[in-house]
Amino acid sequence: MTGGTRGDEAMDEKALGAETTSGEAMSDGATDDGAGVAETEGGKTESGKTGSCKVEGDKVGSGEESARDLRERLRRTRRVATPWKDDGARGIRGTHLDELLELWADGYDWAVHERRIGALPWETVPAGGTELRVIHQRSADPGAPVVVLLHGWPDSVLRFERVLPLLADLNVVVPALPGFPFAAPLTEPGMSADRIAGIVAEALAALGYARYTVSGGDVGGTVAELLAARHPDRVAALHLTNVAPQRALTADPARLAPDAVAYLGRAARWFRAEGGYIAEQSTRPNTLAVALGDSPAGLAAWIVEKLKSWSDEAAFTPDELLTWVSAYWVTGTIGTSFATYAEPVTLPHRIDTPTVFSVFPRDTKPEPRSYAEAFLNVRDYVVHGAGGHFAAWEQPGAYADDVRRAVKFGGPQGT
């Protein structure tokens, strides 16, 4: 941290710097069935690589053999004893995890969700020397405004399932960000948030969209900022739920309003208390990937803790929690989802694109308006009474309304 927060602990800067790289990994080319052979600019995909998945027709991901393997692993789970089993301040509550694992093994049906996800309007777009898999919901009016929705970690395109029906009159593109569930496999390093922004821009051009509004948070928010900075002629407006976290590293307190300086202190305290996952994912992704990629219990503990603690109390049913976790398991993408935690990215000092900034109270580090305005051209700052990090899922109506606000600020858009 800079200025007044630098002395809070060296750990804060390290953790914040790790989230700096928080964008996400890129999945590189594969054939439509996810098991082909392709060489790309950012890496190579090979036939049969773990993490390849199907996004075609009514199939997403695995099959009966994979489902059987998962059930067997869950039934063989070795319960790990700790002195803090049900202390939520120490991580996921053991009793809650046990209940979820039992349901996952003997009451949860991934196939139902697989068919629903597979039925979404998926397209595969060659871009940036690879392939970008996107949900492409077309408006009945080809000239309708275009909205791009960018998800974050630890989620996927599923973040926007509840928003899609509310934006049916617009042309909507939801990329499966490289390295995440349903994206083409990633096998080599080098996929930063900046590179992902370039690939998204190229894919949108290939789809025929010359100007659009970009909405996102977390990793998706960082990609959105980069996309607007690199292509101001294409990005008409932004809708963001957070400022790119790495900006706190370069912010000069002397140039910030008092409440923005106070925010830097709150962010530092958050990283001390909650940022351990960032340090691990950014510095030792290989080690963590083995622990989570080979153990469904470990994967569920790692992801569900965040889904629960970063959202409203009743944001997810047990079935929904397991669906978001299963998306990572069946696609084998937990390790590649760490990629942009480990890859550096540099942001411009300021972005002039008109921006609607949405604040949801249960998000991890809600920023005051003055802090957002230090880096963004904030035209509207909307404070909501409910919702958190996964606002598009938790409060889809409010989220869609804010997207529409941004579309209006952006003026004429489309093909």
Residue pairs with C-beta under 8 A, 6 or more apart in sequence:
1 8
1 12
1 13
1 16
1 248
1 249
1 264
1 267
1 268
2 249
2 250
2 251
2 252
2 253
2 264
3 251
3 252
3 253
3 254
3 261
3 264
4 253
4 261
4 264
4 265
5 12
5 248
5 253
5 264
5 265
5 267
5 268
6 13
8 265
8 268
8 269
8 272
9 268
9 272
11 271
11 272
11 279
12 268
12 271
12 272
12 275
13 249
14 279
15 271
15 272
15 275
15 276
15 278
15 279
16 245
16 246
16 248
16 249
16 267
16 268
16 271
16 275
16 278
17 246
17 249
17 282
18 275
18 278
18 279
18 281
18 282
18 283
18 341
19 245
19 246
19 271
19 275
19 278
19 282
19 341
20 244
20 245
20 246
20 249
20 344
20 345
21 192
21 193
21 246
21 282
21 340
21 341
21 342
21 343
21 344
21 345
22 152
22 153
22 193
22 218
22 219
22 222
22 245
22 246
22 278
22 340
22 341
23 177
23 192
23 193
23 194
23 196
23 219
23 222
23 223
23 340
23 343
23 345
24 152
24 153
24 177
24 178
24 179
24 180
24 191
24 193
24 196
24 219
24 337
24 339
24 340
24 341
25 177
25 178
25 179
25 180
25 186
25 191
25 336
25 337
25 338
25 339
25 340
25 343
26 42
26 43
26 130
26 177
26 178
26 179
26 183
26 186
26 191
26 195
26 196
26 199
26 339
27 51
27 130
27 131
27 133
27 176
27 178
27 179
27 180
27 183
27 184
27 185
27 186
27 333
27 336
28 38
28 40
28 42
28 43
28 44
28 45
28 129
28 130
28 131
28 178
28 184
28 185
28 186
28 187
28 188
29 38
29 39
29 40
29 45
29 126
29 129
29 130
29 131
29 184
30 36
30 37
30 38
30 45
30 52
30 131
30 184
30 185
31 37
31 38
32 56
32 124
33 54
33 56
34 52
34 53
34 54
34 55
34 184
34 185
35 47
35 48
35 52
36 45
36 47
37 45
37 46
37 47
38 44
38 45
38 130
38 131
39 45
40 129
40 130
40 131
41 128
41 129
41 130
42 128
42 129
42 130
42 178
42 186
42 188
42 190
42 191
42 195
43 130
43 186
43 187
43 188
43 189
43 190
43 191
44 187
44 188
45 52
45 184
45 185
45 187
46 187
49 185
49 187
50 185
50 293
50 332
51 185
51 186
51 331
51 332
51 333
51 335
51 336
52 184
52 185
52 332
53 60
53 61
53 62
53 181
53 182
53 330
53 331
53 332
53 333
54 60
54 61
54 118
55 117
55 118
55 122
55 124
55 133
55 176
55 182
56 118
56 122
57 118
57 119
58 114
58 115
58 118
58 119
59 114
59 115
59 118
60 114
60 117
60 118
60 182
60 330
61 110
61 114
61 182
61 327
61 330
61 331
62 110
62 114
62 330
66 330
67 110
67 111
70 104
70 296
70 329
70 330
71 105
71 106
73 295
73 296
73 297
74 101
74 104
74 105
74 296
74 297
75 105
75 106
77 101
77 295
77 296
77 297
79 94
79 98
82 90
82 94
84 90
84 91
85 93
85 94
85 95
86 93
86 94
86 95
87 93
88 309
91 301
91 305
92 301
92 304
92 305
92 308
96 304
96 308
97 297
97 300
97 301
97 304
99 318
100 300
100 304
100 318
100 321
100 322
101 296
101 297
101 300
103 318
103 319
103 322
104 296
104 300
104 322
104 325
104 326
108 319
108 322
108 326
110 323
110 326
110 330
113 323
113 326
114 330
117 158
117 182
117 327
120 135
120 157
120 164
121 135
121 136
121 137
121 138
122 133
122 134
122 135
122 136
123 133
123 134
123 135
123 136
123 207
124 131
124 132
124 133
124 134
124 184
125 131
125 132
125 133
125 134
125 203
125 206
125 207
126 206
127 199
127 200
127 202
127 203
127 206
128 195
128 198
128 199
128 202
128 203
130 178
130 184
130 199
131 184
132 175
132 176
132 178
132 183
132 184
132 199
132 200
132 203
133 175
133 176
133 182
133 183
133 184
134 173
134 174
134 175
134 176
134 203
134 207
135 157
135 160
135 164
135 172
135 173
135 174
135 176
136 172
136 173
136 174
136 207
137 164
137 167
137 168
137 171
137 172
137 173
137 174
138 171
139 168
139 169
139 170
139 171
139 172
140 169
141 169
142 171
142 414
142 415
143 414
143 415
144 169
144 170
144 171
144 414
145 170
145 171
145 212
145 213
145 407
145 410
145 413
145 414
146 170
146 171
146 172
146 173
146 204
146 209
146 211
146 212
146 213
146 413
146 414
146 415
147 167
147 170
147 171
147 172
147 173
147 212
147 213
147 214
147 215
147 403
147 407
148 172
148 173
148 174
148 175
148 200
148 204
148 212
148 213
148 214
148 215
148 216
148 224
149 159
149 160
149 163
149 172
149 173
149 174
149 215
149 216
149 220
149 392
149 403
150 175
150 177
150 200
150 214
150 215
150 216
150 217
150 219
150 220
150 221
150 223
150 224
151 157
151 158
151 159
151 160
151 174
151 177
151 180
151 216
151 218
151 219
151 220
152 159
152 216
152 217
152 218
152 219
152 220
152 221
152 389
153 180
153 218
153 219
153 337
154 302
154 303
154 306
154 307
154 324
154 328
154 337
155 307
155 324
155 390
155 393
156 176
156 180
156 181
156 182
156 324
156 327
156 328
157 174
157 175
157 176
157 180
157 181
157 182
158 181
158 323
158 324
158 327
158 393
159 390
159 392
159 393
160 174
160 392
160 393
161 393
162 392
162 393
162 396
163 392
163 396
163 399
163 400
163 403
164 172
164 174
166 396
166 397
166 400
167 400
167 403
170 407
171 209
171 414
173 203
173 204
173 207
173 209
173 212
175 200
175 203
176 182
176 183
177 183
177 196
177 219
177 220
177 223
178 184
178 186
178 191
178 196
178 199
178 336
178 339
179 186
179 191
179 333
179 336
179 337
179 338
179 339
179 340
180 333
180 336
180 337
181 327
181 328
181 330
181 331
181 333
182 327
182 331
183 333
185 336
186 336
186 339
189 339
189 342
189 343
190 343
191 339
191 340
191 343
192 340
192 343
192 344
192 345
193 219
193 222
193 223
193 226
193 340
193 343
193 345
194 226
194 230
194 345
194 346
196 223
196 340
197 223
197 224
197 226
197 227
197 230
198 230
200 223
200 227
201 227
201 230
201 231
201 234
204 212
204 234
205 234
208 415
209 414
209 415
210 234
210 414
210 415
211 233
211 234
211 235
211 236
211 410
211 412
211 413
211 414
212 234
212 235
212 236
212 413
212 414
213 235
213 236
213 237
213 238
213 239
213 403
213 406
213 407
213 410
213 413
214 224
214 227
214 228
214 235
214 237
214 238
214 239
215 224
215 238
215 239
215 240
215 403
215 406
216 223
216 224
216 239
216 240
216 241
217 240
217 241
217 242
217 363
217 389
217 391
218 241
218 242
218 389
219 340
221 240
221 241
221 242
221 243
221 244
222 244
222 245
222 246
222 340
222 345
222 347
224 235
224 238
224 240
225 238
225 240
225 244
225 347
225 351
225 376
226 345
226 347
227 234
227 235
228 235
228 238
228 351
228 353
229 347
229 348
229 351
232 352
232 353
235 353
236 353
236 354
236 407
236 409
236 410
236 411
236 412
236 413
237 353
237 354
237 355
237 356
237 406
237 407
237 409
237 410
238 351
238 353
238 354
238 355
238 356
238 376
238 406
239 355
239 356
239 358
239 402
239 403
239 405
239 406
240 355
240 356
240 357
240 358
240 372
240 376
241 357
241 358
241 359
241 360
241 363
241 389
241 391
242 363
242 364
242 365
242 366
242 367
243 367
243 371
243 372
243 375
243 376
244 347
244 375
245 267
245 365
246 345
246 347
247 347
247 375
248 264
248 267
251 260
251 264
251 371
251 374
253 261
253 264
255 374
256 264
256 370
256 371
256 374
257 368
257 370
257 371
257 374
259 368
259 370
259 371
260 368
260 370
260 371
260 374
262 368
263 365
263 367
263 368
263 371
266 365
267 365
270 364
270 365
271 278
274 309
274 364
277 302
277 306
278 341
280 287
280 288
281 288
281 338
281 341
281 342
282 338
282 341
282 342
283 342
285 335
285 338
285 339
285 341
285 342
286 335
288 335
288 338
289 334
289 335
289 338
290 335
291 298
292 298
292 299
292 302
292 334
292 335
293 299
293 332
293 334
293 335
296 325
296 329
299 325
299 328
299 329
299 334
300 321
300 322
300 325
302 334
303 324
303 325
303 328
304 321
304 325
306 389
307 315
307 316
307 321
307 324
307 390
308 316
308 321
310 362
310 363
310 364
310 388
310 389
310 390
311 362
311 387
311 388
311 389
311 390
311 393
311 394
312 362
312 386
312 387
312 388
312 394
315 388
315 390
315 393
315 394
316 324
328 334
328 337
347 375
349 375
350 374
350 375
350 376
350 377
351 375
351 376
351 377
352 377
353 376
353 377
354 377
354 379
354 406
354 409
354 410
355 372
355 376
355 377
355 378
355 379
355 406
355 409
356 378
356 379
356 380
356 382
356 402
356 403
356 405
356 406
356 409
357 367
357 369
357 372
357 376
357 378
357 380
357 381
357 382
358 382
358 384
358 391
358 398
358 399
358 402
359 366
359 367
359 381
359 382
359 383
359 384
360 366
360 384
360 386
360 387
360 388
360 389
360 391
360 394
360 395
361 384
361 385
361 386
361 387
361 388
362 386
362 387
362 388
362 389
362 394
363 387
363 388
363 389
363 391
364 389
369 378
369 381
372 378
372 381
379 409
380 402
380 405
380 406
380 409
382 402
382 405
384 391
384 395
384 398
386 394
386 395
387 394
387 395
387 398
387 399
388 394
391 398
391 399
392 399
407 413
